[in-house]
Amino acid sequence: MDKKRFVRDCIFHLALVIMIVLVDQLTKAWARECLSVRPVILWKNVFSLQLVFNTGGPWGLLGKYTILLTVFSVLIFCFLVGIYLRMPRTKRMVPLRICAILIVAGAVGNFIDRIIFHKVTDLFSFDLIHFPVFNVADIAITCGCILAFALTLFYYKDEDFQWKK
């Protein structure tokens, strides 16, 4: 792949990251502004929007270790950007690059919250199954991880990862 196309792809993927982070930050700002008084019930006993602050990681784990989670976010960000830059620019690797974009965008969205507010703003609540409240960044991270796992299991072969050596 020529350098011009590489730069164009990187700019496009950076724009996707920025777009996901913007949607995440806008929904969180809206939640802090509008949901502080009371939750919005979209489907009674099934799905609602409610304001929850999380000082921890997924499911509120490591709640007293916000600084550790912030450092972890930076490390994941650096690792994934490094992998992204080393990944072959073939059509076969596009799905894996999208996974990296989703995970990076989610990590950046939650990182911004941890830096500014020292906690992450969550707002989507599945009341039916008592699932932890989550946000757009969490959705991006989860989708990116599940997709990467499924691709690694069912789509890619060992030979596809020879570039790592």
ABEGO torsion letter per residue (X at the ends): XBAAAAAAAAAAAAAAAAAAAAAAAAAAAAAAAAAAABBBBABBGABBBBBBBBABBBGGBGAAAAAAAAAAAAAAAAAAAAAAAABBBBAAAAAAAAAAAAAAAAAAAAAAAAAAAGBBBBABBBAAAGBBBBBAAAAAAAAAAAAAAAAAAAABBAAAAAAAX
